[in-house]
Amino acid sequence: MPLTYDEVVASRRARLGPDAAAQGEVFAHAYKIAVQVMELREQHGLTQAQLAKRCGMSQADISRIERGSTKPTTRTLERIADALEADVRLVSRQPAPGVISLSD
C-alpha cells in the first residue's frame, strides 16, 4: 500500500539533521524577499533584464534573488529598492507590549 503524503513528510523530517529548522528559516526569509522584489518589479512593469540594468546587475542575479536561491546583501537590496522607488526597512516581527494587532 502506498504511503500517504503525511507519512512521507514525517519520515523525511525524522531523517533531517538538527540544522534543518535553521535552514528552513533561511529559506523562508529568502522567499519573502523574493516575493517582494517580484511584486514590485511587476508593479513597475519591468522585466528582470530591465530591473537588472537599472540596478547595474545581471539578469541572472535578479533571477536568483526572485527564486530565493541567494541571500542578497544589504547593498544589493538598496540598489534594487532604489531602482523600484522603494525603501529597505526593518519591521517589527511582533507587536510591542501593549500594542493590539488589527489582524486579531
Stockholm file with secondary structure:
# STOCKHOLM 1.0

chainA/1-104         MPLTYDEVVASRRARLGPDAAAQGEVFAHAYKIAVQVMELREQHGLTQAQLAKRCGMSQADISRIERGSTKPTTRTLERIADALEADVRLVSRQPAPGVISLSD
#=GR chainA/1-104 SS CCCCHHHHHHHHHHHSCTTHHHHHHHHHHHHHHHHHHHHHHHHTTCCHHHHHHHHTSCHHHHHHHHHTCSCCCHHHHHHHHHHTTCCCCCCCSSCCTTCCCTTC
#=GC SS_cons         CCCCHHHHHHHHHHHSCTTHHHHHHHHHHHHHHHHHHHHHHHHTTCCHHHHHHHHTSCHHHHHHHHHTCSCCCHHHHHHHHHHTTCCCCCCCSSCCTTCCCTTC
//
